[in-house]
Amino acid sequence: MLAPLAAALVFVGAAPAAAPQELTIAAADGTPLSCALVEPDGTPPAAGWPAVMLFHGLGGKHQDMEPLATGFLAPAGFASLMCDARGHGSSGGLFGLDGPTDVADTQFLFNWLAARPEISDTQIGALGISLGGGAVWNAAVAGVPFKAIVPVITWTNLATALAPQGLSKSGLVVYLSQLVPSARWDPTLLAAVPSLTTSTNQAQVDALAAPRSPLGRLSSLTVPTLLIQGRHDFLFDIDQAEAAYNALKGPKRLYLGDLGHSPAANPAAEQATYFGEAVAWFDRYLKGTQNGIDRKPPVELAHDPWDGTTTSYPGLPPTKSASVALPGTTTMQSSGKVVRGARLTGGPHETFGDSTVTVRYSNAKGWDRLVAVLTVAGSSTPISAGGTKISTANGVATIRLMNESVLVPAGARLVVTLGATSTVQSSANALYLDDVQPGSSVTIGRETLKLSVLTKAVSR
């Protein structure tokens, strides 16, 4: 269920309008960065080409972004600079997960680009995907003077993305850690991996995440921002973008589509829509073109599966709640599971917003976590999942499910699978892997599923 992140988006688009100029740029500390510069054909305008800095995903390289530069941006009159991040591709240095050194690199590259005579020194924007989106956010809040930004399928709070409710998405963390060779990691990142995989030292996780999490500083950011986020993404869910959308004070727009990390479908046909919006955003705020994108309803939800259409809203989509009781009493041993289901009346329903599973438990012996996976009966792909740590023998645990937008057909039976790991729902579900100790047990009583859904489903 964990698709390669470097290939989360496979670009398609128009025929290249310009060939990339491959080059090596020495960062401020002398570290070589492998880069490419793409410029439109023809003579630059008097003030220089407006430009966009592009940032690739984890385990990727700058060549991943070249199709966006040549197929979308150059034909629209934008130059692009893209580089392998430290510890990636042919660049030197150590992988810092968009930490302070990476922010310094972005500022240095911004200055390098602005100093070129054929590039505008004032009209420079940025677009980044996943890890690259984090680079854009962190550089923007640190003061890199972008005139417009487009963070794509990324985080704003790294701690809640990787370890919501203090329980690490351990399978995802292990997978992510394998995308960059450990010899190329900053030692502080390597030191935090055991805490992230075992959920044993949240303070260390928070210390790692804090300087890499821009959310607390977004209320002071006024740069025009187009957020592009996946509607079904188990790494960075809708909440990561929604929190940013709520915090931003400047011009803003939110596009939610079928792109993203697993289990997103990533239909190639949708790229023309969301990258078309990115080009229009840069056209409006880098060139000053009155193209109307800033006057459209600011929130847009693509239909799933992608059918070429979207539904727009004047703000975040309106939702309603539906609750169903899942009664019973079951004693669960280590590696065991409790499976309960119910049908929602009416429908079809389309999930959106923060749903929860409340669990009454007792007699916990060595049991320190609960993981819930929500599915539609007959489907192995979860609607959502979540987990939380527990510390008492008896109590009530509220598990917050990831904010995912998924269509639930009318009459479908919803199933909640409860255990210590996500693999109890399916061996392919490697989201939460770290288990309780053998011999552990807990008694699960009544469960309550509170589901947040769109007031009106838009997908079919």
PyMOL commands that set and color helices and strands:
alter all, ss='L'
color gray80, all
select helices_A, chain A and resi 5-7+62-76+100-114+131-141+158-162+164-166+170-177+182-184+187-198+202-212+215-220+238-247+268-286+293-295+422-424
alter helices_A, ss='H'
color red, helices_A
select strands_A, chain A and resi 21-26+32-38+49-55+79-83+119-129+149-152+225-230+252-257+299-302+310-313+319-326+330-333+338-343+349-350+356-365+369-376+384-389+395-400+407-408+413-419+441-454
alter strands_A, ss='S'
color yellow, strands_A
deselect
rebuild
show_as cartoon
